Amino acid sequence: MAAAESVDEARAEASAAATAAEQAAAVLAQHQNRVDRFVNASFRGARLDPLAPLLTAGSPDELLDQMSALDRVAADAGNTLQAADTAAQIAANTAEHREHAQAEAIQWQQEADRSRAAAEQAAVRYRDLMLRCQVVGTPAVSGGTVIG
């Protein structure tokens, strides 16, 4: 019975790990989308260089506005990259945990199968012994008690 319970526990753990991996992958996909948009904007010519406001600002106030906006974009991009990195790490860890839990479930299932096969062999041997004792006419002894 212990092996069967362990198999169920390992399967439940593997299922929970698979769910966590799916959730982590979804979070990673959200962050990846934001990173992709930032890269695409940069590629299309968005002026993200810190020198760009110096060259394009028409007044000191406009320079401050552009620098402030650039700082917000840089902070947001940094936060997004950090979150994406964290989500990727969580996804990798949960995938590894899921694989370990699945392997453990397989091992427990194999142990349960071996135990079941051993119990079936013992039952067959016991029946054979009982049949031999009946044929010979000798009472069978089980646990110190005469059977038959």
N, C-alpha and C positions, 0 to 999 in steps of 0.2 A: 504494500500500500504506500509506503514512503516514496518509492520510486515514482508511482503514478502521481502523487501529490507534487513531487518535485518537477515532474514533466509539466503539470498544469501551471505551476508557479513560473517555471522557465518560459513557457509559452506566453503567459500573461505579461511577463517582463519584456519579452521580445515584442509583443504587440504594443506595449506602452512605449518602448523605445522607437518603434517604427512610426508611431503617431508623433512623437517628439521630433523625429527626424523630418517628417513631412512639414511640421509647423516651422521648424528652423529653416527648411528650404524655402518656404513661403516668405518668411521674413527676409531671407537673403535675396530672394527675387525682387522684393519691394526695394531694397536698398540698391540692388544692382540696376534697377530701372532708373533710379535717381542718379547714380554714377554715370550711366550711359547718357542721360540727358545732359549732364554737366560736360562730359567729354564731347558730345555732339555740338553743344553750344560753343565750346572752345575751338573745335575744329572749324566751325562755320564762321569764325572770325570774332567771336565775343572778346572784347578787350579785357582780359583778366590779368594782364601784366601790370604790376604796380607802377610802372612808369607811364602807362597810357593816360591816366588822369592828368599828369603833369603836362603832357603834350597836347591834350584835347580840351582841358578846362578853359572856359572863357573868363572866369573870375575866381577869386579866392573862395567864395562861397560854393561855387560849382565844383571846385577842386575838393573841398571838404566833403561835399555831398557824394562825389564820385568815389573818394577814398573810403568813406563810410560804407557805401554800397559794396565796394570791392571787399572790404573787411568782412561784411556780413556774408557775402558769397563764399569767401575763403573759409570762414568759420563753418558755414553750412556744409560746404564740400568736405572739410576735414571731419566734421561730425558724421556725415554720411559714410565716408570711407572707413572711419573707425567702427561705426555700427555694422557696415557690410563685412568688415574683417571679423568682428565678434560673431556675427550671424554665421559666417562661413566656418569659424572654429566650432561653434555649437553644433552646426550641421554635421561636421566631420566627427565630432565626439559622439553624437547620438547615433550616427551611422555605425561607428565602431562598437558602441554599446549594443546596438541592435544585433549586429553580427555575432558578438560574443554571446548574447542571450539566446540567439537561435542555435548556435553551436552547443550551448549548454542544454537546451531543450532536446536536441538530437541525442546527446550523450545520455541524458536521463531516460529518453525513450528506448534507447538501446539497452540500458540497464534494466528497465522494466520488461523488455522483451526477453532478455536473458533469464530474468527471475521467473517470468511466466513459463518459459520453456523448461526450466529446471523443475518447477512445481508440477508441470504436466508429466515430465519424465518420472518424477517421484511417484505420482499417482499411478502411472502405468506399471511401474515396478511393484508398487504395493498390490495392485490388482493381480499382477502375475504371481506374486508370492501367495496371495490368498487362493488363487486358482490351483497352484501347485500343492498347497497344503490340503485343499479339498480333495484333490485327485489321490494323493498319498494317504489321506486319512489322518494326518497329523494336525493337531490343533495349532493354529497360528498364535503367536505371542506378540502383543503390542503394548509397549510401556509396562511390561511386567504382568499384564492381564492376559489370560488365555481367551482367545476369540474362537468361537465355533464350537 
